[in-house]
């Protein structure tokens, strides 16, 4: 299928920017994923489609800048908006995984070997401290322990402590490469 006019321009913009909006940190992951898909033998169109479909989840998954702005200009609770964004993001993710699975089977996409259970377990344990950050943000806001500003400040402090703990105080090594 060949796209013409505005649709083609929009798809080109998604392809060039990696599917990211300038306020969405998840878009940076999308740009890297697009390149990895191309290296894995997937077509450019397939990579753009996957990145475009996944990028919209960054606007619904808490802590979304869009939700924070919407909550601040209306009388809606930010905690309620965050909870309301989880179900659509979960559905988008599930449908996207299902679609990719069906297309991969139908078109015989390359198969990446699975990591052994031991490596998966170690990777999960290493990721656990970082996965606490959304719990601090969403849990603090939804449970009424903190305002969105306080919860984000707590998350930043936790992240800095985590950074100092993992780099053993050598943050300069992260800044100079």
N, C-alpha and C positions, 0 to 999 in steps of 0.2 A: 504494500500500500504506500502510495506517495502522498505526502501532505503538501499543501500549498497555502500561501497567504499567511495570515496571523498564526495559525496552528503550527506551521513550520518554523516561524520565528520563535514562538514560545518553546518548542522542543529544542531548538538550537541554543537558546538561552539556558535551558536546564542542562543541556549537555556541556556547555562551556563552564558554567558555574558549579557543576557537580550536583545540581539539584538543591542547592542550599540558599536560604535567605541569609542576609547579612547579620541577622540577629540570632540565628539558630546554630548553636555549636554542633548539633548533630549533622549539619550539612557538610562539615569538614570530614566527617567519617564517610559521608556519601561520596565525596570526591575521591577519596582513597579507594572505596569499594568499587567505584566505576573503573578505575585503573586496574584493580585486581581482577575484576571480571574480564576485562579485555585481555590481560595476560593469561587468564585461564582458558581462553579460546572462545569466549562468548562474543556474540556480535555486538557492535556498538549500539544498535537499536535496543537489544535486550538489556544491556547495561543501563542505558538511559531510562528505560521503562522501570527497571527495578529501583533505581535511585529515585526517580520521580514518585513512585508509589510509596516508598519508605520515608521520604522526606516530609510528607504531610503529617506523619506521626509526631514530628518534633513540635508541631503547633498544638497538639492535643495532650501530649504526655507532660505531666507536671515535672518540674516547674517551668511552665511555658510563659514566655514574655507576653504573648498575646493574651493569655488568661489573666496575668497580673494587671495589664493595662485595662482590660475589660472590667475587672473587678474594681479598679480604682476610679473609673469614670462613671460607674453605675453603682447601685446599692447592692449588687450581688456579692455574696460571700466568696472570697478567694478559695477557701477550703472546699466549698461546694463546687466551684468551677473546676478545681483540681480533680475532685472525685468524678465529676461529670465527664472529664476528658479521658479517664482511664478506659471505660468501656469502648468508646469509638476507636481508641488506639489499639486496644486488644483485638477488636474485630478486624481492623485494617491489617494488623500483623498476621492474624490467622488466615485471612483470605489471601493475602500476598504469599504466605508460605505455601498454601494449598495450590495456588496458581503456578508458582514456580515449580513445585513438585510435579504437577501434571505436565507442564511444558518440558521439564527436564526428562521425564520418562518418554514423552512422545518424540522429542527431537534428539534423544541420546546425548545429552550434555555430558561433559567430562565429570567423572566421579572423583572426589577427593577422599583419600583413605581416612577413616576415623582414627582419632587419637586413642591410645590405650586408656582404660579406666583409671589407671594410676595417674597419668598426666592430666586427665580431666579433673580428678579429685584435687590435685595440687593447684591447678589453675583456679578452681572454684574457691579454695581456701585463700589464695592470694587476692582474689577479687572481693572477698567478703568485707574488708574494711571500707572499700570504696562504695559498696552497695548500701552501706549504712547512711550515706548522705541523703538519698531520697527519703529514707525513714525519718531522719531529723527534720527535713523540710515539710513533708506532707503530714507526718505524725504530729509535729508540733503545732501546725496550723489547724488541722482537723480536730485534734483533741482540745484545742483552745489553750494550750500551754503557752503559745507564743503568737505574736502577730506575724504576718509575712515578713516584715522587715527584720524582726528579732530572729525568726527561724533562719532567714538567709544569712544573717550575721553569725549565728551559731554554726551553720554549715560551713561558712568561710573559715571560721576559727578552727573547726574540726579538720578541715582540709589542710590548713597550714600546719597544724600539729601532726597530721598524718604525713605530710610532705617532709617535715623536719625529722620525723621518726624514721622514715624510709631512706632518706638521704644522709642520715646521721649528722645533720647540721651543715652539710656541704652543699648548700643551695647554689653557690657560685658555679658548681659543675653543671647545673641545669641551664644556667643563663649563657654560658660560654661554650660554644661547640665549634 
